[in-house]
Amino acid sequence: MHLGNASTALLAWLQTRAAGGTMILRMEDLDRARCKPAYSELLIEEMRWLGLDWDEGPDVGGPYGPYTQSERGELYRDAIERLKQDGRLYFCYCSRAELLMMANAPHGLKSEGSPPRCGCRELSEEERRIRAEIKSPSLHFAMPDRAISFADGVAGERTFLSAGDFAVQRADGIVGYQLAVVVDDIAMGITDVFRGWDLLDSTPRQLALFDALGADAPRYAHGPLWLGDDGKRLSKRHGSVALSELRAEGIAAERIVGLIAWATGLIPEPEAMKPSELLPLWSPEHIAQEAIALPAHWMDLLRQQ
């Protein structure tokens, strides 16, 4: 985990515990080449070290397990089959590089008044047959041609005019993130989602999937991104941002919790605190929106608490 992950985990915990809800930990490990079991074990260890707990998860079980996405493939395949039958999916033969290039072109994937997408959605049966002989297709979800609005728990009312079609299954068979989290949210009865600002753009796509699958969507709230003093995403060039490195330096978990609470606007000055001590102060309306720019001396703040 890095500070940004830790911040989102802490804010999600505060939101859930303040509301008297059930905290669920779910491992999103669909890409097995990048998601090793050791990473999940370290995540659990570091969250507990911060003072966070959960009611359901891969290590504690629960009524909606398994809580590891790589073990839930049948649910995803069933959802894909249902969307196919309803005519909501189409085969896309474009590579990721081609889609990115077209999306960035001045008049590429996005035509006036329409969401961005490639031409594969309109291919004839014969055209699909010819392209399939050259390249295995991915499966894309056809987004509705309308604006999608929702009330964000931190940022307020949000409207997206064009979210664009997206993959629900890659050409190699790996299920897409957007579909997997929606299917899991439905199966687990999720009512509230608190996550990072970088996933805000995923919300209209997921809302469209909930609608296509005939399910109620949860309430969403998006916590701020963490930036360095140069305005760029927090990384190693800004100091030891990984919790494992901070722990190795002897930084106490309470100091990290206090830094997060101060940076997100929960307390006026950084001071060592436990997550439970922040519960009386919790109010999502007070959380910083979009981004937090840490000062250059943020490591000194941790050491001086």
C-alpha positions, 0 to 999 in steps of 0.5 A: 500500500502507498499513502493514497491507498491508505487514505482511501481505506481509512476514509472508507472505514470511517464512512462505514463505521460511522454509519453502522454498516458492514465493512467488506474487504474484497480482493480485485485480482483478476489479472493474475500476472500482476496480482500475486497472493503475496500482495494480498497478504501484505495488504491485509497485514498493512491495513490491520497495522493501520488499525482498520478492521472489516466484517467480511473478507478473504481472511475472515469469511462471510455470507457472500464469499469468496471475497477474491475475484479470481475465484468468482469467474462463474458469476462474471460469465453468467453476467456476460451471457445475459448481456449478450442475450440482451444485445448489450455487447459487441465484438471489438477487434481494435487493439488497446493502442488503436483505441487510445490513438483514436480516442486522442485524435481530434475527430477520432472515436468521439463524434459530435453529441455522441460518446466515444467509440470505435466502428466495431459496434456497427460491423456487419456479420461478414465484416466480423467474420473477416476480422475474427480470422485475423485477431481474437476480439474483446467484448465491449459494452455498448453505452447508452447515448445519454447523459448519466448523473449521480450524487457523489458523497464528497463532490456532490452532483456529477453529470457525464455526457459521454463515458464511451464504450468499454471492454467487459472481457479482454481478448485473452478471456480476462474479465474487465474491472468494470463488469467484475465490480458491478457483478460483485456489488450486486451479489454482495448487496453493496449499498455504499462505495467509497473509493479514490478520485481516479475512479470517478470516471468509472462511475457512469459506466458502472451505473449503466451496467447496473441498469443493464443487469436490472439492479439498484446501484450503490451510493458513491463517494470519491476521496481525493488523489494524493499529489506531491508539491509539484502537482504530480501523482505522489510517487517515490520521487516525493519520498517514501510513499509505501507503507512498508518503507515508512514502517521500516523507518519506524514511523508509527501507524498512528502518525500516518493516520494523523497525517491522512486525517490532516491532509484530507481535512478532518483535523486542523494539524497533523497529530498521531491518532487512531482510526477510532479517534476520528469517528466523532469527527467524520463528515464526508462533506469536509473531505478535500475534493479532487486532490491533496498536494502534500508540502515538500516537508511532509516526511518531516511532519510524520517524524515530528508528530 
